[in-house]
């Protein structure tokens, strides 16, 4: 370990950046978060996070990582209104292979608005005196060479005086044109808009290997007030498309969030995009999805917002861990490393697990150890790679998702996983193993165990369900019966 004080700079103040800062505060003397926006003081929307208007979920694998970084944070989220839903007990899901049964709890997910999650995490992170945030600045790029990054250049583009920041550790620098923040480690957590690949080539490094799978899915989301009797303990409802059909797919998700609200996201691939018009929202859910259950549930719910719309859903992976040379003191994580179709709900969990991997790698090898940044990059790539394979298993089959269509590996992997998902509709043990992986609690290797291969060969042990497994009392609470 170095004797002088160690410093880290995290680029990006969203969830990934805040968790990275918290992770580094355990191993560095000082952490500075650099953020383009002026961050809100509470659970409010912000310009730099348009995806917050759509469904988000934190799988238990991510929730465990979040709790490891911020002990007690799950209780704080629950007290603020977040829901804890057991998986698959409180899931009503139509897969491409049929309805899943609601098996006994194997894992769980945390559900709340993204605004609430970010605000709760941000408050907990910035309570640490070792962490400061520099807001309202533009990142110009790293300083250093192809062998070693020494810091980052920033430029102010907005004043930071704001009464909402009373008591927060932040840096006011009205009128400052440009300056350099020196650091022992610079972490890029700037999300989908990351410029890391260009920064590295500017430093003299070769272009990074990159893959994009764009299903062309567009999202339309609205928030509803649930019927009064359905504001507590209501399940997730998920109608998935079937990309194997080789035609545009439509789907929808209803998530119960804080304050008795439901957030509903409808989505469709090229040629079947959901409407931007609020008047057409429920019609799409009724007529275009493979089952009208979400439309039926919305019949007695009160819309609270207009439709939020996005097409920013492509899966994009940068294989930084495969580069032959990698500079010391630089790392990339979160969406800047691996951006995923948000409908699978893995982005936040991958960010939390990546932050834990970042902290543990520095702890294990120590500041200044040769090759530390390469080790960090390989460590944070592991949870990203697991989620990447899960997303591609579905999205690669949409028309136009890739220039050449699915690879042989894609087809073989999808065929086997598809058989497992079909088996999971009628086999509780297999359903648990599948959710081990989808919850990011275990790696995909568990799906290759001999017992799994045999079960996949046998298929479901129970007959297929003919409709959504909603209980009578749930239907009554929602006003459907």
C-alpha positions as CSV (number, residue, x, y, z in Angstrom):
1,X,0.0,0.0,0.0
2,X,1.2,3.5,-0.7
3,X,1.9,5.8,2.2
4,X,0.7,9.0,0.7
5,X,-3.1,9.7,0.8
6,X,-4.9,7.9,-2.0
7,X,-7.5,9.6,-4.2
8,X,-10.1,8.4,-6.7
9,X,-12.3,10.2,-9.1
10,X,-15.6,8.8,-10.3
11,X,-17.1,10.2,-13.4
12,X,-20.9,10.2,-13.2
13,X,-23.2,10.7,-10.2
14,X,-26.0,8.3,-11.0
15,X,-26.6,5.0,-9.2
16,X,-23.5,3.4,-10.7
17,X,-21.2,6.3,-9.9
18,X,-22.5,6.7,-6.3
19,X,-22.0,3.0,-5.6
20,X,-18.5,3.1,-7.1
21,X,-17.7,6.1,-4.9
22,X,-19.0,4.2,-1.8
23,X,-16.9,1.2,-2.7
24,X,-13.8,3.3,-3.2
25,X,-14.3,5.2,0.1
26,X,-13.5,1.9,1.9
27,X,-10.1,1.7,0.3
28,X,-9.2,5.3,-0.6
29,X,-8.7,8.4,1.5
30,X,-10.6,10.7,-0.7
31,X,-13.2,10.2,-3.5
32,X,-14.6,12.8,-5.8
33,X,-17.7,12.3,-7.9
34,X,-17.9,14.4,-11.0
35,X,-21.4,15.0,-12.3
36,X,-22.7,17.0,-15.3
37,X,-26.1,17.8,-13.7
38,X,-26.9,19.5,-10.4
39,X,-28.3,16.6,-8.5
40,X,-31.7,16.9,-6.8
41,X,-31.9,16.9,-3.0
42,X,-34.7,14.3,-2.9
43,X,-36.5,11.8,-5.0
44,X,-37.1,14.1,-8.0
45,X,-36.6,13.7,-11.8
46,X,-33.3,14.9,-13.3
47,X,-32.4,15.7,-16.9
48,X,-29.5,13.2,-17.2
49,X,-31.7,10.2,-16.3
50,X,-34.6,9.9,-18.8
51,X,-34.8,6.1,-18.4
52,X,-36.0,6.7,-14.8
53,X,-39.5,7.1,-16.2
54,X,-39.6,3.4,-17.1
55,X,-39.7,0.2,-15.0
56,X,-36.8,-0.6,-12.8
57,X,-36.2,-3.5,-10.5
58,X,-33.4,-4.6,-8.2
59,X,-32.9,-8.4,-8.3
60,X,-31.8,-10.0,-5.0
61,X,-28.3,-10.5,-6.4
62,X,-28.1,-6.7,-6.7
63,X,-29.9,-6.0,-3.4
64,X,-27.3,-8.2,-1.5
65,X,-24.5,-6.2,-3.2
66,X,-26.2,-2.9,-2.3
67,X,-26.5,-3.9,1.3
68,X,-22.9,-5.0,1.4
69,X,-21.9,-1.5,0.3
70,X,-24.4,0.4,2.4
71,X,-25.4,-1.7,5.4
72,X,-29.0,-0.9,6.3
73,X,-29.9,0.6,3.0
74,X,-32.6,-2.0,2.2
75,X,-34.4,-1.2,5.4
76,X,-34.2,2.5,4.5
77,X,-35.7,1.8,1.1
78,X,-38.5,-0.3,2.6
79,X,-39.2,2.5,5.2
80,X,-39.4,4.9,2.3
81,X,-42.0,2.8,0.5
82,X,-40.1,0.3,-1.6
83,X,-41.7,-3.1,-2.0
84,X,-40.0,-6.4,-1.4
85,X,-41.6,-9.1,-3.7
86,X,-40.7,-12.8,-3.4
87,X,-39.8,-14.5,-6.6
88,X,-41.6,-16.3,-8.1
89,X,-44.4,-16.3,-5.4
90,X,-45.5,-12.8,-6.4
91,X,-44.8,-13.0,-10.1
92,X,-47.5,-13.4,-12.7
93,X,-45.5,-14.0,-15.9
94,X,-46.2,-15.2,-19.4
95,X,-43.0,-16.5,-20.9
96,X,-42.5,-17.4,-24.6
97,X,-43.1,-20.9,-23.4
98,X,-46.3,-20.4,-21.3
99,X,-47.4,-19.1,-17.9
100,X,-45.0,-19.6,-15.0
101,X,-46.4,-21.0,-11.8
102,X,-46.1,-19.0,-8.6
103,X,-43.6,-21.3,-6.8
104,X,-42.5,-20.8,-3.2
105,X,-40.0,-18.0,-2.7
106,X,-36.5,-18.7,-3.9
107,X,-35.3,-15.1,-4.4
108,X,-36.7,-11.6,-4.3
109,X,-36.7,-8.2,-5.9
110,X,-36.9,-4.6,-4.6
111,X,-39.4,-2.4,-6.5
112,X,-39.7,1.4,-6.3
113,X,-39.4,4.4,-8.5
114,X,-35.9,5.1,-9.8
115,X,-36.1,8.6,-8.3
116,X,-36.7,7.1,-4.8
117,X,-33.9,4.5,-5.2
118,X,-31.3,7.1,-6.4
119,X,-32.2,9.6,-3.8
120,X,-32.0,7.1,-0.9
121,X,-28.6,5.8,-2.1
122,X,-27.3,9.2,-2.9
123,X,-28.1,10.5,0.6
124,X,-26.4,7.5,2.2
125,X,-23.3,7.8,0.1
126,X,-22.8,11.5,0.4
127,X,-23.2,11.3,4.2
128,X,-19.6,9.9,4.1
129,X,-17.1,12.7,4.8
130,X,-14.6,11.0,2.5
131,X,-16.8,11.6,-0.6
132,X,-17.4,14.9,-2.3
133,X,-19.4,15.7,-5.4
134,X,-18.4,18.2,-8.0
135,X,-21.6,19.2,-9.9
136,X,-22.4,21.1,-13.1
137,X,-19.2,20.2,-14.9
138,X,-18.3,18.6,-18.2
139,X,-15.6,15.9,-18.4
140,X,-13.1,16.7,-21.1
141,X,-11.1,13.5,-20.9
142,X,-8.4,11.8,-18.9
143,X,-4.9,13.0,-18.5
144,X,-1.8,10.8,-18.9
145,X,-0.5,8.3,-21.4
146,X,-1.4,4.9,-22.9
147,X,0.5,3.4,-20.0
148,X,-1.0,5.4,-17.1
149,X,-3.9,7.7,-16.5
150,X,-3.1,10.5,-14.0
151,X,-6.3,12.3,-13.6
152,X,-9.2,14.0,-15.5
153,X,-9.8,17.4,-17.1
154,X,-13.1,19.1,-16.3
155,X,-14.8,22.3,-17.3
156,X,-17.6,24.1,-15.5
157,X,-20.6,24.9,-17.6
158,X,-23.1,26.0,-14.8
159,X,-23.0,27.7,-11.4
160,X,-23.6,25.4,-8.5
161,X,-25.2,27.8,-6.1
162,X,-28.4,26.1,-5.0
163,X,-30.1,26.2,-1.6
164,X,-31.0,22.5,-1.9
165,X,-27.3,21.5,-1.4
166,X,-27.2,22.8,2.2
167,X,-25.1,20.4,4.2
168,X,-23.9,18.4,1.2
169,X,-20.1,17.9,0.5
170,X,-19.9,19.6,-2.9
171,X,-17.5,21.9,-4.7
172,X,-18.7,25.4,-5.9
173,X,-16.5,26.8,-8.6
174,X,-18.6,29.4,-10.4
175,X,-16.6,31.0,-13.2
176,X,-13.9,28.3,-13.4
177,X,-13.0,27.6,-17.0
178,X,-11.0,24.4,-16.8
179,X,-9.0,22.4,-14.3
180,X,-7.5,18.9,-13.7
181,X,-8.3,16.6,-10.9
182,X,-5.4,14.3,-10.2
183,X,-6.2,10.8,-9.1
184,X,-4.8,7.4,-8.3
185,X,-7.8,5.9,-10.0
186,X,-10.3,7.3,-12.5
187,X,-13.6,5.3,-12.8
188,X,-15.8,6.0,-15.8
189,X,-19.5,5.5,-14.7
190,X,-21.0,7.9,-17.2
191,X,-23.5,5.3,-18.6
192,X,-24.6,4.8,-22.2
193,X,-23.1,8.1,-23.2
194,X,-19.6,7.1,-22.1
195,X,-16.7,8.4,-24.3
196,X,-14.1,6.0,-22.8
197,X,-13.4,4.1,-26.0
198,X,-12.5,7.4,-27.8
199,X,-10.5,8.6,-24.8
200,X,-8.4,5.5,-24.9
201,X,-7.7,5.8,-28.6
202,X,-6.7,9.4,-28.1
203,X,-4.2,8.2,-25.6
204,X,-2.7,5.9,-28.2
205,X,-4.4,2.6,-27.4
206,X,-6.0,0.4,-30.0
207,X,-9.8,0.4,-30.6
208,X,-11.8,-1.7,-28.2
209,X,-13.7,-4.8,-29.4
210,X,-17.4,-3.9,-29.3
211,X,-20.7,-5.7,-30.0
212,X,-24.2,-4.3,-30.2
213,X,-27.5,-6.2,-30.4
214,X,-30.4,-3.8,-31.0
215,X,-33.8,-5.4,-30.9
216,X,-35.3,-2.1,-31.9
217,X,-37.6,-2.2,-28.9
218,X,-39.3,1.0,-27.9
219,X,-40.8,1.7,-24.4
220,X,-43.9,3.6,-23.4
221,X,-44.5,4.0,-19.7
222,X,-47.2,5.5,-17.4
223,X,-47.7,5.7,-13.7
224,X,-51.1,4.8,-12.3
225,X,-52.8,4.9,-8.9
226,X,-53.7,1.4,-8.1
227,X,-57.3,0.6,-7.0
228,X,-57.4,1.1,-3.2
229,X,-57.7,-2.6,-2.3
230,X,-54.7,-3.4,-4.6
231,X,-52.2,-1.0,-3.2
232,X,-50.5,-3.4,-0.9
233,X,-49.1,-6.8,-1.7
234,X,-50.0,-6.9,-5.4
235,X,-47.8,-9.1,-7.7
236,X,-45.6,-8.1,-10.6
237,X,-47.4,-8.9,-13.9
238,X,-45.2,-9.5,-16.9
239,X,-46.4,-10.4,-20.4
240,X,-43.3,-11.3,-22.5
241,X,-43.1,-11.4,-26.3
242,X,-41.9,-14.4,-28.2
243,X,-38.9,-13.4,-30.4
244,X,-38.7,-16.9,-31.8
245,X,-41.7,-16.2,-34.0
246,X,-39.5,-14.1,-36.3
247,X,-41.9,-11.2,-36.3
248,X,-42.2,-8.0,-34.2
249,X,-42.9,-8.7,-30.5
250,X,-45.0,-6.9,-28.0
251,X,-44.8,-7.1,-24.2
252,X,-45.7,-5.3,-21.0
253,X,-44.7,-5.1,-17.3
254,X,-46.7,-3.9,-14.3
255,X,-44.7,-3.2,-11.2
256,X,-46.1,-2.1,-7.8
257,X,-44.0,0.8,-6.5
258,X,-44.2,3.1,-3.5
259,X,-47.3,5.1,-2.5
260,X,-49.8,2.6,-3.8
261,X,-48.8,3.2,-7.5
262,X,-48.2,1.0,-10.4
263,X,-45.7,1.8,-13.1
264,X,-46.5,0.1,-16.4
265,X,-44.1,-0.2,-19.3
266,X,-45.4,-1.4,-22.7
267,X,-42.8,-2.3,-25.3
268,X,-42.6,-3.5,-28.9
269,X,-39.9,-4.2,-31.4
270,X,-39.6,-2.7,-34.9
271,X,-43.0,-2.6,-36.6
272,X,-44.9,-3.1,-33.4
273,X,-43.8,-0.1,-31.3
274,X,-46.1,1.0,-28.5
275,X,-48.1,4.3,-28.8
276,X,-46.9,7.7,-27.6
277,X,-50.5,8.8,-27.2
278,X,-52.0,8.2,-23.7
279,X,-55.4,7.5,-25.3
280,X,-54.0,4.5,-27.1
281,X,-52.0,3.1,-24.2
282,X,-54.5,0.6,-22.8
283,X,-55.7,-0.4,-26.2
284,X,-52.2,-1.5,-27.1
285,X,-52.0,-3.5,-23.8
286,X,-55.4,-5.2,-24.7
287,X,-55.0,-5.9,-28.4
288,X,-51.3,-6.2,-29.1
289,X,-49.9,-8.1,-26.2
290,X,-50.1,-11.9,-26.1
291,X,-52.6,-11.7,-23.3
292,X,-54.8,-8.7,-22.2
293,X,-54.3,-9.1,-18.4
294,X,-52.4,-5.8,-18.0
295,X,-55.2,-3.9,-19.8
296,X,-57.8,-5.6,-17.6
297,X,-55.9,-4.6,-14.4
298,X,-55.6,-1.0,-15.7
299,X,-59.4,-0.6,-16.3
300,X,-59.9,0.5,-12.6
301,X,-56.6,2.3,-12.1
302,X,-56.1,6.0,-12.3
303,X,-53.5,7.4,-14.7
304,X,-51.2,9.9,-12.9
305,X,-48.7,10.8,-15.7
306,X,-48.5,11.2,-19.4
307,X,-46.7,8.6,-21.6
308,X,-42.9,8.6,-21.3
309,X,-41.2,7.2,-24.4
310,X,-37.8,6.0,-25.3
311,X,-35.9,4.0,-28.0
312,X,-32.7,3.8,-26.1
313,X,-32.8,0.1,-25.4
314,X,-29.9,-1.4,-27.4
315,X,-27.6,-3.9,-25.8
316,X,-24.0,-2.6,-26.1
317,X,-20.9,-4.3,-24.8
318,X,-17.3,-3.0,-24.8
319,X,-14.8,-5.8,-24.1
320,X,-12.2,-3.6,-22.3
321,X,-11.1,-6.7,-20.3
322,X,-9.8,-8.3,-23.6
323,X,-7.5,-5.4,-24.6
324,X,-3.9,-6.4,-24.9
325,X,-2.8,-3.2,-23.2
326,X,-4.6,-1.3,-20.5
327,X,-3.6,1.9,-18.7
328,X,-2.9,1.9,-15.0
329,X,-5.4,3.9,-12.9
330,X,-8.4,3.7,-15.1
331,X,-11.5,1.5,-15.0
332,X,-15.0,1.4,-16.7
333,X,-18.1,-0.1,-15.2
334,X,-21.9,0.0,-15.3
335,X,-23.6,0.9,-18.6
336,X,-20.4,2.5,-19.8
337,X,-19.0,-1.1,-19.9
338,X,-22.2,-3.0,-20.7
339,X,-25.5,-1.4,-21.5
340,X,-28.5,-3.8,-21.4
341,X,-32.0,-3.7,-22.6
342,X,-33.7,-2.4,-19.4
343,X,-36.7,-4.7,-19.7
344,X,-34.7,-7.5,-18.1
345,X,-34.0,-5.4,-15.0
346,X,-30.3,-6.3,-14.6
347,X,-28.6,-3.0,-15.1
348,X,-28.8,-1.8,-11.5
349,X,-27.8,-5.2,-10.1
350,X,-24.8,-5.4,-12.4
351,X,-23.8,-1.9,-11.2
352,X,-24.0,-2.9,-7.6
353,X,-22.1,-6.1,-8.1
354,X,-19.5,-4.3,-10.2
355,X,-18.9,-1.8,-7.4
356,X,-18.3,-4.6,-4.9
357,X,-15.9,-6.2,-7.3
358,X,-14.1,-2.9,-7.7
359,X,-13.7,-2.5,-3.9
360,X,-12.6,-6.1,-3.3
361,X,-10.0,-6.1,-6.1
362,X,-8.3,-3.0,-4.7
363,X,-8.4,-4.5,-1.2
364,X,-6.9,-7.7,-2.4
365,X,-4.0,-6.3,-4.4
366,X,-3.4,-2.9,-2.9
367,X,-3.0,0.6,-4.4
368,X,-0.1,0.9,-6.8
369,X,0.2,-2.8,-7.4
370,X,1.3,-3.5,-11.1
371,X,-1.7,-4.4,-13.3
372,X,-4.3,-3.3,-10.7
373,X,-6.6,-1.6,-13.2
374,X,-6.5,-4.6,-15.5
375,X,-7.5,-6.8,-12.6
376,X,-10.3,-4.4,-11.8
377,X,-11.6,-4.4,-15.4
378,X,-11.7,-8.1,-15.5
379,X,-13.4,-8.3,-12.1
380,X,-16.2,-5.9,-13.0
381,X,-16.7,-7.6,-16.4
382,X,-17.8,-10.9,-14.8
383,X,-21.3,-9.8,-13.5
384,X,-21.7,-7.8,-16.7
385,X,-21.0,-10.8,-18.9
386,X,-23.5,-12.9,-17.0
387,X,-26.3,-10.4,-17.6
388,X,-25.2,-9.8,-21.2
389,X,-25.7,-13.5,-22.0
390,X,-29.2,-13.5,-20.5
391,X,-30.2,-10.4,-22.5
392,X,-28.8,-11.7,-25.8
393,X,-30.6,-15.0,-25.3
394,X,-33.8,-13.2,-26.3
395,X,-32.9,-10.0,-28.1
396,X,-30.6,-11.5,-30.7
397,X,-33.6,-13.2,-32.4
398,X,-35.6,-10.0,-33.2
399,X,-35.5,-9.1,-36.9
400,X,-32.7,-6.7,-37.5
401,X,-31.1,-7.0,-34.1
402,X,-27.7,-7.8,-35.6
403,X,-26.3,-7.4,-39.1
404,X,-25.9,-11.1,-39.7
405,X,-28.5,-12.5,-37.3
406,X,-27.8,-14.9,-34.4
407,X,-24.5,-16.8,-34.3
408,X,-24.3,-20.5,-33.9
409,X,-23.4,-20.0,-30.3
410,X,-26.4,-17.8,-29.9
411,X,-28.7,-20.4,-31.4
412,X,-27.4,-23.3,-29.4
413,X,-27.5,-21.4,-26.1
414,X,-31.0,-20.1,-26.8
415,X,-32.2,-23.6,-27.7
416,X,-31.0,-25.0,-24.4
417,X,-32.1,-22.1,-22.2
418,X,-35.5,-22.1,-24.0
419,X,-35.9,-25.8,-23.1
420,X,-35.1,-25.0,-19.5
421,X,-37.6,-22.1,-19.4
422,X,-40.3,-24.4,-20.9
423,X,-39.5,-27.0,-18.2
424,X,-39.6,-24.3,-15.5
425,X,-43.3,-23.7,-16.3
426,X,-44.1,-27.0,-14.7
427,X,-41.1,-27.9,-12.5
428,X,-40.4,-25.9,-9.4
429,X,-36.9,-27.2,-8.9
430,X,-35.9,-26.0,-12.3
431,X,-37.7,-22.7,-11.9
432,X,-35.6,-22.1,-8.8
433,X,-32.3,-22.9,-10.6
434,X,-33.4,-20.5,-13.4
435,X,-34.1,-17.7,-11.0
436,X,-30.8,-18.4,-9.3
437,X,-29.3,-17.1,-12.5
438,X,-31.8,-14.4,-13.5
439,X,-31.6,-12.9,-10.0
440,X,-27.8,-12.8,-10.5
441,X,-27.2,-14.8,-7.3
442,X,-25.4,-17.6,-9.2
443,X,-23.6,-18.0,-12.4
444,X,-25.0,-19.7,-15.5
445,X,-22.8,-22.7,-14.9
446,X,-25.5,-24.1,-12.5
447,X,-27.7,-24.6,-15.5
448,X,-25.3,-27.1,-17.0
449,X,-25.4,-29.5,-14.1
450,X,-26.3,-33.1,-15.1
451,X,-29.5,-32.9,-13.2
452,X,-30.5,-29.8,-15.2
453,X,-29.7,-31.5,-18.5
454,X,-31.8,-34.5,-17.5
455,X,-34.7,-32.3,-16.4
456,X,-34.6,-30.3,-19.6
457,X,-34.8,-33.6,-21.5
458,X,-37.9,-34.7,-19.5
459,X,-39.7,-31.4,-19.7
460,X,-42.4,-30.0,-17.4
461,X,-43.8,-32.2,-14.7
462,X,-47.1,-30.4,-14.5
463,X,-49.5,-29.4,-17.3
464,X,-49.5,-26.0,-18.8
465,X,-51.5,-23.2,-17.2
466,X,-54.3,-21.9,-19.4
467,X,-54.4,-18.4,-18.0
468,X,-52.6,-16.0,-15.6
469,X,-52.2,-17.4,-12.1
470,X,-53.8,-14.4,-10.4
471,X,-55.6,-15.3,-7.2
472,X,-59.3,-14.6,-6.8
473,X,-58.7,-12.0,-4.1
474,X,-56.1,-10.2,-6.3
475,X,-58.6,-10.0,-9.1
476,X,-61.2,-8.6,-6.8
477,X,-58.8,-6.1,-5.3
478,X,-58.0,-4.8,-8.8
479,X,-61.7,-4.6,-9.6
480,X,-61.5,-7.3,-12.3
481,X,-64.1,-9.5,-10.5
